[in-house]
Amino acid sequence: MTLPPVTLENADPEARPLLDETRYRLGFVPNMYANMANAPSLLSTYIHGYRLFRERSGFTPTEQEVIFLTISRFHGCTYCMGAHSMIATNKSGVPQGVLAALREGR
């Protein structure tokens, strides 16, 4: 079964506010979120868990991004590596040498 990504224009009433908030916070809606919006409760749960980790994990933003990059590399998710590399570079202050090592699996 294949589900098309949900857009802001065709989102149902439960998914629309989640996508609007995501676009407000990130400036865009990641493809992963657009796909999860087919099941709004899944998207809501994901956003809630992600936000709790960011706010309450006790790790610095740099450490959080290293964790996400490590998990992404372990799972071989190039999409996730790209997304978290952008966050690491532009928002989280991960040193370029550390980022390069994580991307190369060192």
Secondary structure by P-SEA (a helix, b strand, c coil): ccccccccccccccaaaaaaaaaaacccccaaaaaacccaaaaaaaaaaaaaaaccccccaaaaaaaaaaaaaaaccaaaaaaaaaaaaccccccaaaaaaaaacc
